[in-house]
């Protein structure tokens, strides 16, 4: 069974062009957010109230707690348009 799973992974890699890594999505996202806070003097997040922007905002808030930095938040409401 394992050989078949490896074959499927190899096929999907060739077909999609993706490079799979031994890191989960959350850890990779936290690493990227940490780098953003290291590379830029000011960081802002646009928050729409949806799930994706909520997860991003929470990840940025967690990073600010670790790095003692601040994050700007812009609440975006497009329902009026």
N, C-alpha and C positions, 0 to 999 in steps of 0.2 A: 504493500500500500504506500509505503514511504517513497519508493522509486517512482510511483505514478504521480504523487503529489509534487515531487521535484520536477518531473517532466512537465506538469501543468504550469508550474512557476516559470520554468525555462521558456515554454511556449508563450506565456503571457508577457514575459519580459521582452522577447523578440518582437512580439506583435505590437506592444504599446510603446516601446522605447523607454520605459521607466527603469530607473535603477533603484532596486529595493535595498534598504539598509536595515541593520539590526537595531532599530530604535523605534519606539512607539510614537504615534502622532502627537500626543500631548507633550512628551519630553522634547521632541523636536521643535514644537511651537514655543515652548518655554525658552529653549535655547536661542531661537531666533529673536524672540522678544527681548531677552536679556542683551543680545548683541545690538539691537536697535537702541536700547537705553544707554549702552556703552558708547555707541558711535555718534549719537545726536544729542545736542545740549537740551533740546525741548522735544517732548513727544506728546502728540494729541491723538485722541480716538474719537471717531464719529460714532455715536450711539443712536440706533434707530428704534430700540426697544425690542428688536427681534432676537432670536436665539443666538445667531452667529455673532452679532455685535455684542451681545451680553457676555458670551464666553470670552471674546477678545478683551472686553473691558475688565472682566474679572482676572484674566491672566495678567493684564497690565497692572492692575491694582496689586496683585500678589508680587509682581516684580518691584513695584515701588516700595513695598514693605521690606523687601530684601535689600534694596539698593539705597534706601533713604532718598529717593528722587520723587518728583511730582509728575503727574500726568494730567494733561488738559483733556477735558471731555466736552464735546459738542453734541447736544441732543438734536437730532435731525427729525423734523416732522414734515412729511410730504403730503399729508392728507388734505391740506388746505389748497393745494394746486390742482 
